[in-house]
Structure formats: structure tokens, C-alpha cells
């Protein structure tokens, strides 16, 4: 039973097993800030618990290698066969090593282990392969070193193999090993097969990400249904009764619709941590800070997701990022969604979206079209004679010239218009134009200097816009798409990873509302509808107008395992096992008093999102026949 072939197999698989532990250690070191608050003992337990997921990934990836290593027939020690096995071993495991190393850095951006979502950004990665390789060169060296180690440390066969077991014993052994492989894939003999949610058993939930490994989460995400129905409430009427937002809240405005412009500026990676006005003056955004004194800067605002690709549905459509994968690339992207483009176009607005990156980046052009926006301005639309001079060398046009370009283009629009401008320069690799090198504080993180440049570009945008005839008749909404790297401990927690600035400014009006209320991306579309007094019942129930003094503020978040509902009086969490937990806000510590209403509302939101997304029935209260002429987005 335990001949040299079997011993070799165990030694070879053991090599990969040790490698996975090493990869987990690398992951821990590079993301230490995410786990810094956990005691050393719990961290050690997370490593031990991770072995279960390592075994599952290892046997799935190497199942063919295991089968060939234990074939009942043939000379398994023949040099040619052994070389074939070695090549199979290396080529099978190398891509997953690369995936695990990519996630060491990617985790900083999305806050969870990657799934098959990495396949959806392959085009963008290939387009930026040169600069990414130059920026993360050290990961390339680590990958090359690990592959080289596998090749050199790969256990080889003995020169004179020992006698093999008789034929029937080889078959029995193969069946037994197959049984252990199945058991390893399932993660044990429990009723439900092993899944990522099983990693989150520690007191510090963040350690679940440490226990997991990226090959496992990637494999488990392929070909799997992303949504499972929930039945906390037995009817739509009961569901609505437990939601804090009711249908038709803005269907009957008090007055006639305003004919004012709206300019929505999405600031790339402008985490609240970088904004001086939100941190007692300590920040890198002097212009944004000055604008906050003239407008409304909300103190407790949250992005519904962790990536740019997750921001657009939340901001333009009022749909928070509560899926394992970005909505834009999910199987549900063709669902009926009424977005800003539809509602404002129907009200007679010219609608446009500006993003100075390559057309097609993140699927923005496709989604904005689905969101009813008439005009898309990407790199292709930027004046060809200026592209070379203004190109940042990586993604697209530097913010300063691009924002000036948007002012010029908007001045050609017929009023009223709705424009979304998505900035670019504060994106990795955080390039600053040569003429501005040394002008902005470098800070403690490399993004700080580029944030300073982007803030300056914003200042110049408003300087140019203020000279245009449409300026005084415009509501400006500024918000960040997501957070970025962190240096301040108070932001290194589940809520801090979602904190972004949200600022409303009108040159001719003084807006007034409680700026301490909790706000979110999904509130922006209801806010525009409310401010412009557009009558509609085609708003999803996730968000509320931030200008509605009667509205209770909240934010809905999803970290890949648990759902969170943030309110000023506390945070409710719905775990993967449907357990409701309560935390204080903003510290996210265990709450001494449980609020049953919060838990009921969160369950209602999760059921609403999951069941109605599956049924393509997010506006279920209307139950009307879909009318393709009414500007409904459906992807054929």
C-alpha cells in the first residue's frame, strides 16, 4: 500500500501544503494592519483553521496529478512518465500561486479574498500589464522564486523502485485515496460542503480572510449560484412593513420640478481618511475642505462597495453592492433597473458620463448606457491632438486637463443637463504630472501626493465652471467611489474601509440638513430626485434622500460574508448563518443593547435584495407590464 509511488505522492503534495502556509504568512505580513487588533493566539488559530481550506484547494487542483500518480497499471517510475508528472504538477499549481500572490495586494482594495470576479477584469489587467508589472515587480520576483523552489524541491523517484503491491491492492488504494480526496474537497463529513463562510468562526471576524486561501475562494466561486433566496418574511406586505423606506416616497413632490443642472463628481479613491475637513484639518484636500464650508459635507458617509466597478450601480441606480461579484458583471446585469439616466432623460435632461480612461474600462461605458445615459466621453472622445501631451502613461488623461475638458463640453449642452465626471489621477500608480512634482505633500502613503494633485485639479475645475452661464443653476454632488490604503488606525476596521466623503454644494443656495446622519452611495439617486422634485415611484428602497429631514439615515454594506446595516444608534450584522449581531457605531464593538428593529430591517433588506434580484422584481410594488419605450434598461 505504501510503496514508493504513494510516498512520493504524499511528499509532493506536502510541498504544496507547506507552500500554502507560506502564502498565508505572506498575506498576513502584507495586510498586517487588517489583523493588527486580533490577539496573537487567535491569529495562530486562524493559521491552523486555514489548513482545512488548504487541503480542499490542494486536492481539487491536483486531482488529476493524484490519479496519474496512483495508476494501477504501468511503470510509474519510468523517467518519461515522472517528467510528465513533474510538468503537470508545476503547470497546474503555478497559476494558483500567482492568483494567491495577486490577492496579497488586491485584498487591500476589496477587503475580501477574490473569487471568479478576477476573470471579469482580465481585459483591464492585460491593458495595464506593463505598469502593473513595474509597480508590483516584487510580487513577480516572489512568484518566480516560488515556482523555482517547486521545481528544485520536487521530490524525485528512487533509482530502483521497490516492489509494488499486487493489482487488487492498487485498486483498493486508489478507491481509498479517491474517498479521501472527496472528503478533502467537502472539508469533512459535515452536512454542507466546505464554503468560504465556514472560515468566519473567530471572535475577530477579519481573521476569516486569513484562514481562507484565494485558490479555494476562486474555485468555489466558479459556476456557483451567487444568490440564495431568503424567507425571513412570508409576504411582500410583511416585507414592506419591515423596511424603513416605503415605495412612492418621492412620487408626489410638493412643487413643480426644478429645471436645474446636476453635476455628479466621483472622486477616485478619495477615502474620508484623506480629507482634512473630516479629520480635524489633517488631510490632503485643501480645496475640498474649503468647499465643505460652503456646502454640506456629511460626516458619516459610506461607499456601498470597495471597488470602482461596484460604485456606479450604487450611485447611479441606488443599488448597493450586496453581491459576491460586481453587479455590472453578474448574471443579473440585465435586470430591470431604473437609473439616473432614465429618470432625468424622461424629465428632459441631457445626460452624459465623463471618464478619461480607455473606453470600456471596468465596463463603465456599457453600464452607463444601460443606466440610460445618452453620451459617454472616454479616452477615444478626448481631442486626439491633446492625448499624447495629457496622457498619464497608464490609465488615461490627467485630472487637471480632463476636468477642464469636461467644463468645455458641458458648456455645449442644452440645459438642464445631468453630467457624471469620474476622476482618474488618484488611482494606482498615483502618477502626478512632471510639472507638479514636489508641489503637493507626499504624506505617509504614496496616494497622498496624487490626492493633493486631484484636489488641485478639482479647484481648477470649479474656477473654470464658475465662469460658465450654467454654474449658478447647478447642484454639485461630490463623492468618492471607494476607500484606499490606510495609515490611520481609526479607519482600519469594517466601517472605516467604507468611509468616503459625500458633499453637496450649490453656488446660489444654502442647503441645510443634519450632516451627521448616516449616508451612503445608494442615497444619491433619491437625493437628486428629491431635490429636483421629479415625480417617480421608480426608486429602489435601499436609499433615501439625504435632504429629507424625515428620513432615517442608514448604510448597507457587505464584506463577502456578512451584511451590515449602519445607523447612528448602532450597527446590525447578519452573518452567513443568518445570525443577527449588534455593534456600536462608530467603533463597531459588541453592543450592550440589542435593537430588534434594526435586525428586522436588515433581514428585510437582505430578503428584498436577494429574492427580488433573482426574480428581476426590484420594483415589485408596481407589478406593471415593462415598457421598452419608457427607457427601461434591459441588456439583450
N, C-alpha and C positions, 0 to 999 in steps of 0.2 A: 504493500500500500504506500509506504513512504520511501519509494525509490528516488534516484537522483532527479528524475524529471519533476516529481512532486516537490522535492526540496528546493529545486531551482525556482519553481513557480512561486513558492512562499517567499523566498529571498527576494525575488524580483518585485513582487507585489509589496513586500515590506519596504523596498526602496522608495516606491511611490508614496506609501503611507507616511514615511518619515518626511518626504518632501512636502506633503500637505501640511504637516505640523510646522515645518519651516515657513511655508507660505502664510500660515496663520500668524506666526510670530512677526513676519514682515508686515502683514496687515495691521497688527496691533501696534507696532512701533510707529508706522507712518500715520496712524489715526489715533495716537495715544490720547489726544485731547477729548475724543469722543467717549473714552472709557476711564478717564482720569479719576472720576468720582467713585468708581467701584473699588471696594477693598481688594487687596492682593489675593485673598483666599477665594473670593468669587471669580476673579479673573482666572485663577488656576482651574477652578471648576468648569469655567466656560471652555477652557482648552480641552479638558477631559471630556466634557459633553460633546465637543466637536468631533471626537473620534468616531462617533456614531454616524455623523454625516459624511465623514471622510471615507468610511467603509462603503457606504451606499454609493457615493460618486465613483470610488475606485473600481468596484465590481461592475458597475454599469459601463464605464468607459472601457474597461479591459475584458469584457465578457468574451469577445472573440479570441483574444490572446489566451485567456484561461482555457477555452475549449481546445484550441490548437495545441496548447502545452500538454494536454492530457489525452490526446487521441489514443484510443485503444490499439490502433494498428499503425504499423510503420516504424521506421528507425527515427525516433525523436531526437537522437543525439547526432544525427548526420550534420556535418558542418554547414551545408547549404540551408537545411531546414532551420538550424539555430540562427544563422544570419538573417533569414527571413523573419523569424520571431523577433529578433532584436530590432529590425527596422520597423516592424509593426508596432512594437512596444513604444519606440521613440516617437513615431509619427502619430500614434493615437493619443499619447499623453501630452505632447508638446503644445497643441492648440489650447488645451485646458489650463496648462501652466500659464500661457500667455494671457488667457482670459482672467485668471486669478490675479495676475500682476497688474493688468489694466484696472481692475476693480480696486486695487490699493489706492489709486488716485481718484478714480471715478466715484468712489464712495463719498469723498469729500463734497461732491456736487449733489448727489441724490440722496444720501443718507440711508441707503439700504444696499444690500447685495444685488447685483444685476441679474436680470432674467433674460428672456429672449428679446427684450427691448433693445439690446445691443445690436441685433440684426437690423433694426429699423434705422439706425444712424450710420450704417456701413458706408453709404454714399458720401455723407459728410466727412467721415473719418478718412476715407480714401482721398477726398479732395484736399484734406489738410494734412495728409500723411507726412509730408516733409517737415512742416513746422512742428507737428506733434512729436515726431521722432527727435527733432532737435531740442525740443523743450523737455521731453521726458527721456532723454538719452540714457539716463542711469537705469531706467527700467529695461531698456534694450540690453544693456550690459548684464543685468541680473538674469534676464531671460536666457541670453546666450550662455552665461555661466551655469545655470541650472540644467540646460539641455546638454551641455558638455559634460557635466557631472553625471547625468544619467547614462550617457554613452560610456564614460570611463568606468563608472561604478557598477555597470550592468553585470550581474553575476553570470559567469560562463559555465558551460558544461565541462564535466571532467573528461580527461582524455580517453579513459577506458570506463565506460558506464557500467554500473553494476547490473546484475540480472533483474529484469522487470518482473512484476507479478504476473501470474497466469492471466489469460484473456478475460475470464469471467470476473476476476478481481478488478481488472482495469475498468470494466463496465460499471461495476458496483461503485468503484471510487468516483467515476465520472458522474454518476447519478447523485452520490452524496455531495460532491462539490457543487453540482447544479442546485441542489437543495439549499446549501449554504449561501450560494450566490443570490437566490431568490429571497432568502431570509435577510441577507445584507441589503438588498435593494429596498425591501419593505421596512428595514430598520428595526426588525424584531418581530415578535409574534402577536403584537397588539392588533386590535380590530382594524384600525385605519393605517394604511401605509404611511411611512415617514414623509413629512412635508415641512417646509420652512417654518411654519408656525410652531412646530414642536421645539424649536431652538429657544423660544422665549419663555423660559421657565425660571429665570433668575430674578432676584429682587430688583436688580438694576436691569431694566428691560433692554438697554442698549447692548448688553453682553450677548444677546441672542445673535446679533450680527457677527460677533466674534466667533461664536460656536459654529455658525454656518460657514460653508465654503462656496465660492462662486460657481465652480463646476456643478455642484449639486443644485443650486438655485436656477442655474441656466437650464440644466437638463429637465428639471421638474416643471419649468415654465413652457416647454415646447409641447404644442399640441393639446394643451390643457384648457378647459373652460376657465375663463377668468372671473366669471361671476356665478355665485351660488345664491339662489333665492333665499330670502328670509321671510318668516311669518310670525313676527312679534305681534302683529295686529291682524285681525281676521277680515277686515273690510277696508275699502277705501275711505269710508266715512270715519272709521275709528283711527285710521292712519292720519287723516287730515286733522282730527281733533287733537292729536298729539304733536303736531308741527307748529312751531311758533309763528310761521309765516303762512298766511292764507291766500288762496287764489284770488285774483282780481283786486289785490290791494291798491294797485295804481290804475285800475280800469276807468275810474271816473274822477279825473283831476278837477281841482277846484276852479280852474280858469282855462282860458284858451291856450293852446300850445304856443310856447315861445319860439321865435324864429332866430335862435342864437346858434352860433357855431360851437362845436366841441372839438378840442384838440387833446387827444389822449397820448401822453408820452410815457412809454415803457422804458425804464432805465435798466440797462443790462447790469445785473449783479450788484445793484445798489442796496446792499443789506443795511438794515437800520443801524447796525454796529458802526457804519462808516459816516453816519450823518451827525454832525455836531449838535444840531438842534434837538436831537433825541438822546444825547449823551453829555449834557452839561457843557456844551461847547467844544467837546473833544471829538474832532472828526476831520473830514477831508472835503467837505461840501459847503464852502462859504456862501456860494450863490443860493443853493437850495435852502440854506439856513436863513438867508435874508428874505427869500420868497415866503418862507414859513411865517414870518412876522406879518405878512400882508394877506395870507390866506389861512386855510385850515390844514394843519399837519396833525394827523391822527397818531396818537401815542401808542396805541395797541393794535397795530395793523399787521395782518398776516397774509403771506402768499399761501394759496391752497396747495401748491406743489413745490418741488425742489429743482425743476428744470425749466428751461425756456420753452420747450415744446409742450409743457404742461400749463404754461401761463395763459396762452391765447384762449383756450376754451373757457377757462375760469373768468378771464377779464372780459372777453368779447361776447360770451354766451351765457355767463352766470352758472357755468357747470364746473364745480370743484373737482380737483384731481383725486378721485377716490378709487381709481382702478389700479391694478398692479402695473399696467402698461399705460403709456400716454394715450389719451383718448384719440388724438389725431391719427395714430397708427393702430388703433384697436379694431377688433371686429365690429365695433358698434359705431364706427365713424360715419356710417351712412344713416344713422338715426335722424329722425325729425328734430331739428334744433332751430329755434328762432333766436337769432343773434342780433347784435347791434346793427349790422349792415341791413338786415331785413327791416327792422323796426324804423330805422332812420330813413332808409330809402323810401319806404312807404309814406313817410311824412314829408317827402320832397327834398331830402338832403342829398348832396353829392357826397359820396363816401370813398375814402382812399386809405391805403396802408403803405407806409414807407419803411423799408429796411434795407440798409446799404450793403447787405451781403449778397452772395451769389444767389440768383433766383433758384428757388427750390430748397434752400437751406431750411432744415427742420420741417419741411412740408408747409411752411408758412403761406406760400402763395396758394397752395391747394386749399388750405383751411380757410383763409380769408375769402376765397371765392365761395366756399360752402357757407361762410358766415354772411353772405350777401353783400360783400364789399365790392364796389364797382371797379376800382382802379388799384392795381398793385405796382409799386415802384421798388424795384430791386436794383442790383448792380447793372443789369442789362439796360435799364432805363436811364441811368446816370449818364450825363454828357460824355460821349466817347473821347472827346479831346481832353477831358479832365481826369479820366480814370487813372491813368498811369501816375500822374502827379499826386493824386489824393488817395491812392490805394495803400492800405496799411501793410501790405506784403503777406497777409494771411487770410483774413476773412472778407474784407470789403473796404468801404470808404471810411476814412477817419471821421469822427463825430463832428468836428467843427465845420468842415466844408459841407458835409452831408446835411447837417441841420440848417445851414444857410440855403442849401438847395431846396429843402422842404418848404421853407418860407416862400421862396420864389414860386414854387409850384402851387402852393395853397392860395397865393395871391391871384392865380389864374382861375381858381374855382368859382363857380357861381354860388353865392350864399343862399341859404345856410349850408355849411358843409361839416362833415364829421371826418377827421383825419386821425389815424393812429400812426405814431412815429416810434419805432423801436430802435434804440441806440445800439452801439456796437463796440466802442473802443475799450470799455472796461471788461471785455472778455479776454480770457487767456488767449494769447500770451501777453496781454496787457501792454500793448505797444503804444508809445507816445511819439508823436511826430518829432523829428530831429530838432526842429527849431524851438521846441518846448522842453527839451531835456534840461533838467535841473531847475525848472520853474516851479514845479509842484512838489510838496513834501513827499518824500519816499515812504515815510512811515515804517511800520514794522512788517508789513506784508507787501509783496510786490504789486498787488492790486491797488494799493492805496494811491500810488502816483497816477495810475490810469483813471481812477475815480476822480482825482483832482482835475485831470485834463477834461474828462467828460463833463464835470461840473462847470468848468470854464466854457466849454462848448455850449452848454445849456444857457449860460449867461449871454453869450453872443447871439444865441437863437432868440432869446427874449428881447434883446436890444434891437435886432432886426425886425422882429414881429411887431414890436411896439410902434413902428413907423408905418405899418400897413393899415389900410382903412377898416379891415375886419377885426383888428385887435380888440377894441373896446367892446365888441359884441361877441366875445368868445369866453367860454368856460374852459379853463385848462385843468386837466387831471394828470397828475404825475404819480407814477407808482413803479416799483421795481418788480422785475419778473421773478426773482428768487434771491436767496442769500448766497454767500460765497464763503471763502476761507475766513476763519475766525481767530482772533487773538485775545478777545475779552472773555473771561470765564463766565460772566453772566449771560452770554449768548450761546454758550456751549451746552445746550440742553434741547429737549424735544421741541419746545416752543421757540427757543432762540433761533433754531435752524430755519424757522419760517418767518421771522420778523422782518418786515420790509416797510419802508416809508410809503404813506399814501397822503398826497397833498392836493387840495382843491384851491384854485386861485382864479379870481375874476377881476380884471383890471378896473371895472366900473362898479363893482358891488362888494359889499362887506358881508360875507357869508358867516352865519352864526349857528353853531351846534356844539354839543359836548364832544370835544376832541379826545376824551379819554375812553369813549365807548370802544368796544372791540369791533374791528372791521376786518374785511377780507377781500380778496380778489373778486369773489362772486357777488360782492355788493356794488361793483362799479356799473354794471349794466342797469340794475334797478335805480341807481343814483341818477344816471343820465335820463332815464325815462321819467323819474320823479321831477327832476329839475326842469326839464323841457316840457313837462305836463303833457306827455304823449299818452293818450288813452290806449291801453292794451291789457289783455289778460294773458298774453303770451310771454310770461316770465316764469321761469322755474322757481321753485320755492326755497332754494338754498340761500339766497341772498336777500338783503333789504337795503333800501336807500339809506345812505349814511346821513342824509339831510332830514330824514324823517325822525323827528324828536320822539315820536311814539313808538318807534321800532326798537326792539331789544337787540343789542349788538351781539354777534357771535361769529365764530370762525370754525370751519370744518376742515380737519386735517387727517391725513392717512400716511402712516410710516411704513407701509408694506405689510404690516401685521395687525396693528390696532387702529381704530378710528377714534378721533378726539373731537370734542365739541368744547370750544373755549368761550367762556363768558366771564364777565367781570367778577362774579361771585364764585367762580370755581371752574374746574375742568373735568368733564366726564370722559372716560375712556371705555370703549367697547373692544374687548380683546378678541382674539381669533376663536376662542371657545365661547364667545357670547357672554362673558362675564363683564359686568359693569363695575368699574373702579372710579374713585373720585380723587381729585388732586386740588391743591390750592393754586391760585393764579396770583402772580406770575411764576412762582418758584417751581411749580409742578411737583410739589411734595405731597405725600399722602394727606388727604383732607380729613380733619377731625369730624366733620359733619357731612353726612351723605345727603345729596339733594335728589330725591326720587324723580322730580320733574325733569331735571337735566338728563338723567338716564333714559327716561321715556322719550324725550325729544331726540336724543342721539339715536336710539333704536329706530325711531320713526324715520329719521333721515337716512339711515343705512338701508332700511327696507325700501323706502321711496327710491333711493338711488339704484339699488341692485335690481329690484323687481321691475321697475318701470324702464330702466335701461335695457334689460333683457326683452321686455315686451314692446320696446320702442313707443312708450306711452308716458313720456315725462310731463305731458300736459293733459293728464288723464281726466281732469275735471271738465274739459270741453267736449270730448268724445265726438268731435266733428269730422266729417269727411275731409281728407287732405286735399288742398287745392294748390296745384303746382304753379298756378299763376299768381299766388299770393306771396311769392318769394320764399317758399319753404326750401331749406337746404336738404337735398337728398342726393347722395352720390350713387350714380347708376353703376 
